[in-house]
Amino acid sequence: MENHDTRRSRLDFGMWFGVMVLFIFCAADMAVAQDTSLLSGESSTIFRTMQSTNNDTLAPAYEYLHFSAPNLDRNGRFSLDVGGWGRTDLGYRSTKDYHDGDLQYGYVSYRGPSNNLAADLGRQFVTEGVASEKLDGLYLRSDFKAGFGAAAFVGAPVVTEPNSGGGSLIYGGRLTNSMSKYYTIGISALKVNCDGVNSREEEGVDIWFHPLTQIDIVGRSSYNSITGGWMEHDYQLTYSPRNNLSINANTSDIKYRAYFFNMTTDVFSLYSATNRTGLLDPNERAQATGASVVYSPKKKLVLTADYKNHHHAIAGDANYFGGKATVLLPEGFMTGLSIHRMDGSTDKLRYSEYRVFTSKKIKRFDFTGDYIETSYDNQINGVNNSHTLVGAVSYQIKSGLKFSADIDYYRNPYYDNNVAGLFKITYAFDARRGTEGSAK
Amino acid sequence: MKRFLSTVLLSLIAIAPYAYSGTASIVKKHPVEVTGMPNCAECHTDKWQSFNHKAANFYDKHRFYAQDQRLACAACHKDSFCSDCHAHKEEIKPSDKFAGSPQRNLPHRGDFLSQHMIDGQVNPASCAKCHGRQNNEGCKTCHR
């Protein structure tokens, strides 16, 4: 029996879909009237076949649709973007429902000719400082004098699971000061209200420094006002002394009590006296420090070496290091190799990873091969290695129309000799009508 | 801090009509067609030269750029590009959707069923960024 939230979710989806289809027709009508670019879009029809954990053969079919009407008015200030997918099972049920779907985004947008003025209304992905959220609502931003800028958003969080406690209202904003050649520094905040209670209150500081051509520093610190502690510090430095050489350093520090507070996915819930099924220790702290060097001795050859140390207050340490080489050869041939080692303080955290991939373009065909192996120092479910082999081919039937297929073979501690397949037809179009020609 | 932020935000919104910078907006569409993964430094000598998509750590850094300069991203990328990975509800992992692009940094390649149990212990925050509050129906299949 479906509950109230499930029904509400379907009603919301239906309402949004209907509104967006209506907008598309309006957009098409207006754009034709204004003699401007009408509509661009892409359809991907996907058929998959694979085995479930019960050895049932699953055959879900998907349709992904994306539409964009970039010029709803004469000056191209208003636009509309809509995207979503639907799935039906041709064989056994692949999830809890035989049919499912989602409106991924759907919003009307206004872009001002100056001040980077922007206003978006609808389902959208907002990324502003501490906010990296899908919401149904309104987003506004603008630049101001003296290098200042501001953004604000308000709406309803887009939640996936019924009864997930994802909240009913989200709002926040970000203030920035920028000197275009040298830096941008921002402060941001967001708040989520769930059934009259504030379930999230986060503030943050973010930076982007690029004082010299060779130096680029980005990072962010975020604070949880409800728990009263820092959630995360994450900073990355890139130094590029030459065009073909880049040296990178990164550091991050995550405190579980603040970071995982009120996560709605059970596996990320914190253990407490009132939540004894919680899996994460609130006193845990994960710190990571790493570096990488990227060197391209020749234009077609890229070599990378990387290292990262993971330090945990409770769970112990681990070092992850390795290298990668990518070669681009003439006539559409590309190949790469990577080797990495995880060396940790527990049995599970000791393994080696190997990967080889290659692709070749022959006329309208693209062929790809990808092999990944993980070799465990200690067996998992009695298995020493996991293997994944992917073979893919695509054929460009004509401009905008492409067929692709891939087959995956994998063997790992949980599946023994399993095969999965995926077939995809992609059709992209960019309709433009004028007062002459096809519109007549 | 919250009151401070609220006060500053409201003040700025109130004075907005009188304090516009007057600068031209970032173009809605990049004036030159860009194909493949570009190194923006090949043309740009300003701050956009940081956007070297070929850099090994661009995948790690792109979230910082997106949180700061979303309009710049939008000059080349439509929302459909972001939603290939950043979905609040999705059933096909990105590396399966784009198996023909082995050079792309796509999450969950290879034997992810085994690997996520290991990676999840090392850095569960890396999982929670996408699955902590959304896109978690797959998680709930096992993690009830």
HADDOCK unambig.tbl for C-alpha pairs under 7 A between the chains (distance, minus, plus):
assign (segid A and resid 66 and name CA) (segid B and resid 80 and name CA) 6.49 0.50 0.50
assign (segid A and resid 83 and name CA) (segid B and resid 80 and name CA) 6.67 0.50 0.50
assign (segid A and resid 102 and name CA) (segid B and resid 89 and name CA) 6.86 0.50 0.50
assign (segid A and resid 104 and name CA) (segid B and resid 87 and name CA) 6.56 0.50 0.50
assign (segid A and resid 112 and name CA) (segid B and resid 25 and name CA) 6.96 0.50 0.50
assign (segid A and resid 113 and name CA) (segid B and resid 24 and name CA) 6.24 0.50 0.50
assign (segid A and resid 113 and name CA) (segid B and resid 25 and name CA) 5.52 0.50 0.50
assign (segid A and resid 114 and name CA) (segid B and resid 22 and name CA) 6.01 0.50 0.50
assign (segid A and resid 114 and name CA) (segid B and resid 23 and name CA) 5.44 0.50 0.50
assign (segid A and resid 114 and name CA) (segid B and resid 24 and name CA) 4.21 0.50 0.50
assign (segid A and resid 114 and name CA) (segid B and resid 25 and name CA) 4.48 0.50 0.50
assign (segid A and resid 115 and name CA) (segid B and resid 20 and name CA) 6.36 0.50 0.50
assign (segid A and resid 115 and name CA) (segid B and resid 21 and name CA) 5.75 0.50 0.50
assign (segid A and resid 115 and name CA) (segid B and resid 22 and name CA) 5.65 0.50 0.50
assign (segid A and resid 115 and name CA) (segid B and resid 23 and name CA) 5.25 0.50 0.50
assign (segid A and resid 115 and name CA) (segid B and resid 24 and name CA) 5.96 0.50 0.50
assign (segid A and resid 115 and name CA) (segid B and resid 25 and name CA) 5.42 0.50 0.50
assign (segid A and resid 116 and name CA) (segid B and resid 25 and name CA) 4.25 0.50 0.50
assign (segid A and resid 116 and name CA) (segid B and resid 26 and name CA) 6.29 0.50 0.50
assign (segid A and resid 127 and name CA) (segid B and resid 66 and name CA) 6.50 0.50 0.50
assign (segid A and resid 127 and name CA) (segid B and resid 67 and name CA) 4.63 0.50 0.50
assign (segid A and resid 128 and name CA) (segid B and resid 67 and name CA) 4.63 0.50 0.50
assign (segid A and resid 128 and name CA) (segid B and resid 68 and name CA) 6.38 0.50 0.50
assign (segid A and resid 129 and name CA) (segid B and resid 67 and name CA) 5.41 0.50 0.50
assign (segid A and resid 129 and name CA) (segid B and resid 68 and name CA) 6.90 0.50 0.50
assign (segid A and resid 143 and name CA) (segid B and resid 20 and name CA) 6.28 0.50 0.50
assign (segid A and resid 143 and name CA) (segid B and resid 21 and name CA) 5.83 0.50 0.50
assign (segid A and resid 144 and name CA) (segid B and resid 19 and name CA) 5.39 0.50 0.50
assign (segid A and resid 144 and name CA) (segid B and resid 20 and name CA) 4.26 0.50 0.50
assign (segid A and resid 144 and name CA) (segid B and resid 21 and name CA) 4.28 0.50 0.50
assign (segid A and resid 145 and name CA) (segid B and resid 19 and name CA) 5.48 0.50 0.50
assign (segid A and resid 145 and name CA) (segid B and resid 20 and name CA) 5.58 0.50 0.50
assign (segid A and resid 145 and name CA) (segid B and resid 21 and name CA) 4.13 0.50 0.50
assign (segid A and resid 159 and name CA) (segid B and resid 134 and name CA) 5.90 0.50 0.50
assign (segid A and resid 160 and name CA) (segid B and resid 88 and name CA) 6.46 0.50 0.50
assign (segid A and resid 160 and name CA) (segid B and resid 89 and name CA) 6.15 0.50 0.50
assign (segid A and resid 160 and name CA) (segid B and resid 134 and name CA) 5.41 0.50 0.50
assign (segid A and resid 160 and name CA) (segid B and resid 135 and name CA) 6.20 0.50 0.50
assign (segid A and resid 161 and name CA) (segid B and resid 137 and name CA) 6.91 0.50 0.50
assign (segid A and resid 166 and name CA) (segid B and resid 133 and name CA) 6.64 0.50 0.50
assign (segid A and resid 180 and name CA) (segid B and resid 47 and name CA) 6.90 0.50 0.50
assign (segid A and resid 181 and name CA) (segid B and resid 46 and name CA) 6.35 0.50 0.50
assign (segid A and resid 181 and name CA) (segid B and resid 47 and name CA) 5.98 0.50 0.50
assign (segid A and resid 216 and name CA) (segid B and resid 50 and name CA) 6.79 0.50 0.50
assign (segid A and resid 218 and name CA) (segid B and resid 64 and name CA) 6.50 0.50 0.50
assign (segid A and resid 219 and name CA) (segid B and resid 64 and name CA) 6.74 0.50 0.50
assign (segid A and resid 263 and name CA) (segid B and resid 132 and name CA) 5.45 0.50 0.50
assign (segid A and resid 263 and name CA) (segid B and resid 133 and name CA) 5.72 0.50 0.50
assign (segid A and resid 264 and name CA) (segid B and resid 132 and name CA) 6.23 0.50 0.50
assign (segid A and resid 264 and name CA) (segid B and resid 133 and name CA) 4.96 0.50 0.50
assign (segid A and resid 265 and name CA) (segid B and resid 132 and name CA) 5.31 0.50 0.50
assign (segid A and resid 265 and name CA) (segid B and resid 133 and name CA) 5.80 0.50 0.50
assign (segid A and resid 265 and name CA) (segid B and resid 136 and name CA) 6.51 0.50 0.50
assign (segid A and resid 266 and name CA) (segid B and resid 143 and name CA) 6.70 0.50 0.50
assign (segid A and resid 266 and name CA) (segid B and resid 144 and name CA) 6.58 0.50 0.50
assign (segid A and resid 267 and name CA) (segid B and resid 143 and name CA) 5.85 0.50 0.50
assign (segid A and resid 268 and name CA) (segid B and resid 132 and name CA) 6.62 0.50 0.50
assign (segid A and resid 294 and name CA) (segid B and resid 56 and name CA) 6.81 0.50 0.50
assign (segid A and resid 348 and name CA) (segid B and resid 118 and name CA) 6.48 0.50 0.50
assign (segid A and resid 349 and name CA) (segid B and resid 118 and name CA) 6.65 0.50 0.50
assign (segid A and resid 357 and name CA) (segid B and resid 102 and name CA) 6.49 0.50 0.50
assign (segid A and resid 368 and name CA) (segid B and resid 100 and name CA) 5.68 0.50 0.50
assign (segid A and resid 370 and name CA) (segid B and resid 102 and name CA) 6.85 0.50 0.50
assign (segid A and resid 372 and name CA) (segid B and resid 110 and name CA) 5.96 0.50 0.50
assign (segid A and resid 386 and name CA) (segid B and resid 111 and name CA) 6.69 0.50 0.50
assign (segid A and resid 388 and name CA) (segid B and resid 110 and name CA) 5.46 0.50 0.50
assign (segid A and resid 388 and name CA) (segid B and resid 111 and name CA) 6.31 0.50 0.50
assign (segid A and resid 392 and name CA) (segid B and resid 99 and name CA) 6.48 0.50 0.50
assign (segid A and resid 392 and name CA) (segid B and resid 100 and name CA) 5.60 0.50 0.50
assign (segid A and resid 393 and name CA) (segid B and resid 100 and name CA) 7.00 0.50 0.50
assign (segid A and resid 406 and name CA) (segid B and resid 99 and name CA) 6.90 0.50 0.50
assign (segid A and resid 412 and name CA) (segid B and resid 111 and name CA) 6.86 0.50 0.50
assign (segid A and resid 413 and name CA) (segid B and resid 114 and name CA) 6.88 0.50 0.50
